């Protein structure tokens, strides 16, 4: 996989995350999720646990998008 393919996939996954944020908040609020090819490939309560689970399942953690899902009713101010 080339760097361009990785970047393009990450952008598509980020767009998918943003488009589905309400649905994801309902199901995964407060969790860290891993997205690959517009699909959830793992989730856990901490990023470290998620990375460990991904690696145990044969996923390369550096090739997935990892995002924290803000719990429903919370607002993040950057």
C-alpha positions as CSV (number, residue, x, y, z in Angstrom):
1,X,0.0,0.0,0.0
2,X,1.4,3.4,-1.0
3,X,1.5,6.5,1.2
4,X,-1.1,8.1,-1.1
5,X,-3.4,5.2,-0.7
6,X,-3.1,5.3,3.1
7,X,-3.7,9.1,3.2
8,X,-6.7,8.8,0.8
9,X,-8.2,6.0,2.9
10,X,-7.7,8.0,6.1
11,X,-9.5,11.0,4.6
12,X,-12.4,8.8,3.4
13,X,-12.6,7.2,6.9
14,X,-12.5,10.6,8.6
15,X,-15.3,11.9,6.3
16,X,-17.3,8.7,7.1
17,X,-16.8,9.3,10.8
18,X,-18.1,12.8,10.5
19,X,-21.1,11.8,8.5
20,X,-22.0,9.1,10.9
21,X,-21.1,10.9,14.2
22,X,-24.7,10.8,15.6
23,X,-25.1,7.1,15.1
24,X,-21.6,6.4,16.4
25,X,-22.3,8.6,19.5
26,X,-25.4,6.5,20.2
27,X,-23.5,3.2,20.1
28,X,-19.9,4.1,21.0
29,X,-20.1,7.3,23.1
30,X,-17.1,7.6,25.4
31,X,-15.2,4.9,23.5
32,X,-12.2,4.9,21.2
33,X,-13.0,3.4,17.8
34,X,-10.8,2.2,14.9
35,X,-12.1,2.7,11.4
36,X,-10.8,1.1,8.3
37,X,-12.4,1.3,4.9
38,X,-15.5,3.0,6.4
39,X,-16.1,0.2,8.9
40,X,-15.5,-0.1,12.6
41,X,-12.8,-2.7,13.1
42,X,-12.4,-2.3,16.9
43,X,-13.4,-0.3,19.9
44,X,-12.3,0.0,23.6
45,X,-12.5,2.4,26.5
46,X,-8.9,3.5,26.1
47,X,-6.6,4.1,23.1
48,X,-4.0,1.7,24.5
49,X,-6.5,-1.1,24.9
50,X,-7.8,-0.5,21.4
51,X,-4.3,-0.7,19.9
52,X,-3.6,-3.9,21.8
53,X,-6.9,-5.4,20.6
54,X,-6.2,-4.4,17.0
55,X,-2.7,-5.9,17.1
56,X,-4.0,-9.2,18.6
57,X,-6.5,-9.4,15.8
58,X,-3.9,-8.9,13.1
59,X,-4.7,-5.3,12.3
60,X,-1.8,-2.8,11.9
61,X,-2.8,0.1,14.2
62,X,-0.9,2.6,12.1
63,X,-3.1,1.8,9.1
64,X,-6.5,2.5,10.8
65,X,-8.1,5.8,11.9
66,X,-8.5,5.9,15.6
67,X,-11.0,8.4,17.0
68,X,-12.6,9.1,20.4
69,X,-16.4,9.3,20.2
70,X,-17.7,12.1,22.4
71,X,-20.5,10.9,24.6
72,X,-24.0,12.0,23.8
73,X,-24.8,15.3,25.5
74,X,-21.1,16.4,25.9
75,X,-19.5,19.2,23.9
76,X,-15.9,19.4,23.0
77,X,-14.4,22.9,22.8
78,X,-11.1,23.1,21.0
